Amino acid sequence: MTQLLRQAPTLERGGQALSWAQEKLGNIVRGDLMLGILSDEDLALIPQALAFAGRSGWPGAWPLLVQHQVDFGEAAAASRLLTEALPEHPELIVPLFRLQHSYLRSELPEAEQKETTRQLQQWCQIHPQDHTALYNLGLAFFTGFGVESSPEHSAALHAQAAGLGNADALFELYVLHSTGVGVELDEEKALQFLKQAAGQRQLRAMYNMGAMHATGRGGLEVNLSKATEWYDRAARAGHEKAVDTLIIMFLDGEGVEQDLDRAEEYIELGESFGYDMDVYREDLEEEREQVLEGRA
């Protein structure tokens, strides 16, 4: 692989690098890294191989690179690789901004924040239909990442992105209208944005719909059946807190009839996502023992 990476990027070579990196990533999942089977040299080459594949015309390599580096606490290294590739691949400004805003905001120099946001603004001007870019630019103006904070401008950008179908922007509009930040407080309008976002399977929106039906917030009637349905949708889409909520509900019979088999189903779901379910496993065994003792 080292020799391949020294050659000029081509689609064929990039495909070879991507296949090699995917195989090594699969070895990490399998546990070879913990067992010492995967060498440190190969581990160090994975992000380089993914960057090479990305530069060679394989766009799917970039999200793999970012996720791998974030998982290993190397977000700054991923940021450098994306920045280096940016002149030839300007579309990387969106994942670069997202990476820096999500993981490097507190440590990134102000000058770098300004430059990243400047390039994101330029990208949005050239590509006004890119709702993902507009949504991220809205985040920049809300948090003041590289620009002066302006909740009002943030709300306008989220409205523009939402109009183009961005579910994350719809959720942000729900938050802004429910809190009155950057816009007038309007709980009815906020609920409509939340419903639209949840209808597009936005994770936080689905979970919040469950919470609203469970508590009666937002003017909704308490309906635990609907709450459970929304929690289930969020859980199956990977929302960790929704998984936790359903396990507790069915383990303890909170708002629903106790159902240990359903609780175990959600424990297994959480384990499939890689969440730590050990405590819930122990609680489940204790509950099963108590049931057996009650029948004795």
C-alpha positions in Angstrom: 0.0 0.0 0.0 2.9 2.4 0.7 4.1 2.0 -2.8 0.6 2.6 -4.3 0.2 5.8 -2.3 3.4 7.2 -3.8 1.9 7.0 -7.3 -0.3 9.5 -9.1 -3.9 9.2 -8.2 -6.1 7.5 -10.8 -9.6 6.0 -10.5 -8.2 2.5 -10.6 -5.5 3.1 -8.0 -8.0 4.9 -5.8 -10.4 1.9 -6.0 -7.5 -0.3 -4.9 -6.7 2.0 -2.0 -10.4 2.2 -1.0 -10.8 -1.6 -1.0 -7.7 -2.1 1.1 -8.8 0.6 3.6 -12.3 -1.0 3.8 -10.8 -4.4 4.5 -8.6 -2.9 7.3 -11.6 -1.1 8.8 -13.5 -4.4 8.8 -10.5 -5.9 10.7 -10.9 -3.2 13.3 -14.6 -4.0 13.8 -13.7 -7.7 14.0 -11.3 -6.9 16.8 -8.0 -7.5 15.1 -6.6 -4.3 16.5 -7.3 -5.3 20.1 -5.7 -8.7 19.4 -2.6 -7.2 17.9 -3.2 -8.7 14.5 -3.7 -5.4 12.7 -0.3 -3.7 12.7 0.3 -0.1 13.7 1.7 0.6 10.2 -1.5 -0.5 8.6 -3.6 1.5 11.1 -1.5 4.6 10.2 -2.0 4.0 6.5 -5.8 3.8 6.6 -6.5 7.5 6.6 -3.8 8.1 4.0 -5.4 5.4 1.8 -8.9 6.9 2.2 -7.6 10.4 1.3 -5.8 8.9 -1.7 -9.1 7.2 -2.8 -11.0 10.4 -2.3 -8.6 12.4 -4.4 -8.7 9.7 -7.1 -12.5 10.2 -7.6 -14.1 8.0 -5.0 -16.2 10.5 -2.9 -17.4 7.8 -0.6 -13.9 7.6 0.9 -14.2 11.0 2.6 -16.9 10.2 5.1 -15.1 7.0 6.0 -12.0 9.0 6.6 -13.8 11.5 8.8 -15.6 8.8 10.9 -12.4 6.7 11.3 -10.4 9.7 12.5 -13.1 10.9 14.8 -13.4 7.4 16.3 -9.7 7.4 17.1 -9.6 10.9 18.5 -7.9 12.3 15.4 -10.4 14.9 14.2 -7.6 17.5 13.8 -5.7 15.1 11.5 -8.9 14.6 9.4 -9.3 18.3 9.2 -5.8 18.7 7.8 -6.4 16.0 5.1 -9.7 17.6 4.0 -8.1 21.0 3.9 -5.2 19.8 1.8 -7.7 18.2 -0.7 -10.0 21.3 -0.7 -8.4 23.1 -3.7 -9.0 20.2 -6.0 -12.3 19.1 -4.3 -14.2 22.3 -3.2 -17.2 20.2 -2.4 -15.3 19.1 0.7 -16.0 22.4 2.4 -19.3 21.1 3.8 -17.9 18.0 5.6 -14.8 20.1 6.6 -17.0 22.7 8.2 -19.1 20.0 9.9 -16.0 18.3 11.2 -14.5 21.5 12.6 -17.7 22.9 14.0 -18.6 19.6 15.7 -15.3 18.5 17.1 -12.7 21.3 16.9 -14.7 24.4 17.7 -13.0 25.1 21.0 -9.5 24.6 19.8 -9.5 25.8 16.2 -7.8 29.3 15.8 -10.2 32.1 14.9 -8.4 32.7 11.6 -9.1 29.1 10.5 -12.7 29.3 11.6 -13.1 32.5 9.5 -11.5 30.9 6.5 -13.6 27.8 6.6 -16.9 29.8 7.1 -15.8 32.2 4.3 -15.4 29.3 1.9 -18.7 27.8 3.0 -20.4 31.1 2.3 -18.8 31.2 -1.1 -20.0 27.6 -1.8 -23.5 28.6 -0.8 -23.5 31.5 -3.2 -22.4 29.3 -6.1 -24.7 26.5 -5.1 -27.9 28.1 -3.7 -29.8 24.8 -3.9 -27.4 22.9 -1.6 -29.6 22.7 1.5 -27.0 20.8 3.5 -24.5 23.7 3.0 -27.2 26.3 3.9 -28.1 24.4 7.1 -24.4 24.3 8.1 -24.0 27.9 7.4 -27.0 28.5 9.6 -25.2 26.7 12.4 -22.1 29.0 11.9 -24.2 32.1 12.4 -26.0 30.7 15.4 -22.8 29.7 17.2 -20.6 32.5 15.8 -18.1 30.1 14.2 -15.9 32.3 12.0 -18.6 35.1 11.9 -20.4 37.3 14.3 -23.2 35.4 15.9 -26.7 36.3 14.5 -29.6 34.1 15.5 -31.8 36.0 13.2 -29.6 35.3 10.2 -29.3 31.7 11.3 -33.0 31.4 11.4 -33.3 32.8 7.9 -30.7 30.3 6.5 -32.4 27.4 8.3 -35.7 28.5 6.7 -34.1 28.6 3.3 -32.6 25.1 3.8 -35.9 23.7 5.2 -37.7 25.1 2.1 -35.3 22.9 0.1 -36.2 19.9 2.1 -33.5 19.7 4.8 -34.8 17.8 7.9 -32.1 19.1 10.2 -33.0 22.6 9.4 -36.6 21.9 10.1 -35.6 20.7 13.6 -33.5 23.8 14.2 -36.5 25.9 13.3 -38.6 23.9 15.8 -35.9 24.8 18.5 -35.8 28.4 17.5 -39.6 29.0 17.5 -40.1 27.0 20.7 -37.5 29.2 22.5 -38.1 32.5 20.7 -34.4 32.8 19.8 -33.9 34.6 16.5 -37.6 34.5 15.8 -40.8 35.3 17.7 -41.9 32.6 20.2 -44.5 30.5 18.5 -45.2 27.1 19.9 -47.8 26.2 17.3 -45.4 26.9 14.5 -42.6 25.1 16.4 -44.8 22.0 16.6 -45.4 22.1 12.9 -41.7 22.2 12.1 -41.1 19.4 14.6 -43.8 17.2 12.9 -42.3 17.9 9.5 -38.8 17.0 10.6 -40.0 13.8 12.3 -41.9 12.9 9.2 -38.6 13.0 7.4 -37.1 10.7 10.0 -34.9 13.3 11.6 -33.5 11.5 14.7 -33.9 14.2 17.4 -37.3 15.2 16.0 -38.6 11.6 16.3 -37.4 11.4 19.8 -38.9 14.7 20.7 -42.2 13.7 19.3 -42.2 10.7 21.6 -41.3 13.0 24.6 -44.1 15.4 23.7 -46.7 12.7 23.5 -45.4 11.2 26.8 -45.5 14.5 28.7 -48.2 16.5 26.9 -45.8 19.3 26.0 -46.4 21.4 23.0 -50.1 21.3 23.4 -50.4 17.6 22.7 -52.5 15.3 24.8 -50.7 12.6 26.8 -50.7 9.5 24.6 -48.2 6.9 25.7 -49.1 4.6 22.8 -48.0 7.3 20.3 -45.0 8.2 22.5 -43.9 4.5 22.3 -44.3 4.5 18.5 -42.2 7.6 18.1 -39.5 6.3 20.5 -39.5 3.1 18.6 -38.9 4.8 15.3 -36.1 6.9 16.7 -34.5 3.9 18.4 -34.5 1.8 15.2 -32.9 4.7 13.4 -30.1 4.7 16.0 -31.1 7.3 18.6 -29.3 6.0 21.8 -31.5 7.9 24.3 -34.7 6.5 22.6 -33.3 3.0 23.1 -32.6 3.7 26.7 -36.0 5.2 27.3 -37.8 2.1 25.8 -35.7 -0.3 27.8 -36.5 1.5 31.0 -40.2 1.7 30.1 -40.6 -2.0 29.5 -38.2 -3.1 32.3 -40.0 -1.1 35.0 -43.5 -0.9 33.4 -43.2 2.9 33.3 -46.3 4.1 31.4 -46.7 0.7 29.7 -47.3 -2.9 30.9 -44.0 -4.5 32.0 -42.7 -6.6 29.1 -39.3 -8.1 29.7 -39.2 -9.7 26.2 -39.7 -6.2 24.7 -37.0 -4.8 27.0 -34.6 -7.5 25.8 -35.5 -6.7 22.2 -34.4 -3.1 22.7 -31.3 -4.2 24.6 -30.3 -6.3 21.6 -31.0 -3.3 19.3 -28.7 -1.1 21.4 -26.0 -3.8 21.3 -26.3 -3.9 17.5 -25.5 -0.2 17.4 -22.5 -0.7 19.7 -24.0 0.9 22.7 -23.0 -0.4 26.2 -26.0 -2.4 27.4 -24.3 -4.3 30.3 -26.2 -2.5 33.1 -29.5 -3.1 31.3 -28.6 -6.8 30.9 -28.0 -7.1 34.6 -31.3 -5.3 35.4 -33.1 -7.6 33.0 -31.7 -10.7 34.7 -32.7 -9.4 38.1 -36.3 -8.7 36.9 -36.5 -12.2 35.4 -35.4 -13.8 38.6 -38.0 -11.8 40.6 -40.7 -13.0 38.2 -39.6 -16.6 38.7 -39.5 -16.2 42.4 -43.0 -14.7 42.3 -44.3 -17.8 40.5 -42.6 -20.3 42.8 
